[in-house]
Amino acid sequence: MITLYGFSYSNYYNIVKHVLLHKGLPFEEVEQFGADDAYLRISPLGKVPAMTTEHGECMSESTVCCDYLEDAYPFNSPLYPADDYDRAKVRQVIKVSELYLELAARRLIPFSISKAPVPPALAQEVTDVLTKGVAALNSLAEFDPYVMGNKLTLADIYLRYVLGVVALAGALLERDFVAEIEGVEAWQAMMADTEIARKVDADRDANGPAFFAYIKERYGI
């Protein structure tokens, strides 16, 4: 059986979890906050999430795990289009979401947890990158009704869990970046109104106390 390592408060963990549930694949979850020696044999950088396949192979990085699941189980509710160009366009949106939205917004997570003020220079850097990311997404996404048109793709799942971090950063920067994405409101409501999304969100909320307890113990915040 596939094993997913990480914790439910992590948006990257929830991307892979959503894909597993969407494809109807049996899997077990192992909660992993820190990186001990055993976990480093599964995830060399100690990052969350990581996954072992039903054959025992190990892998980490959310995009790697998702692409493996798509390649290994192509007939289980596919999340990439059949056409090569269309597949590339989906990957382009995923990269924009990952590099120009999530990665920039993530830099402010420590300030959200500690309640410390964001240094002005960092606030400006994050604002500049998020502004570019939103503009790129507005150029690439259709939201008709899904991100890339009339079918759910991995771009939808990725963006759903990325925008939670963007919203957090926006609150600290006093700017609603999510609202600047054209067509996002109806799309978000649609994406949230599924059995899978409700389960993932409920598990995330239930995991919050354990995550913050770990952060307090680990970092004294």
ABEGO torsion letter per residue (X at the ends): XBBBBEBAABAAAAAAAAAAAAAGBBBBBBBBABBBAAAAAABAAGBOBBBBBAAGBBBBEAAAAAAAAAAABAABGBABBABAAAAAAAAAAAAAAAAAAAAAAAAAAAAAAAGBBBBAAAAAAAAAAAAAAAAAAAAABAGOABAAEABBBAAAAAAAAAAAAAAAAAAAAGBBAAAABBGAAAAAAAAABBAAAAAAAAAAAAAAAAAAAAAAAAAGX
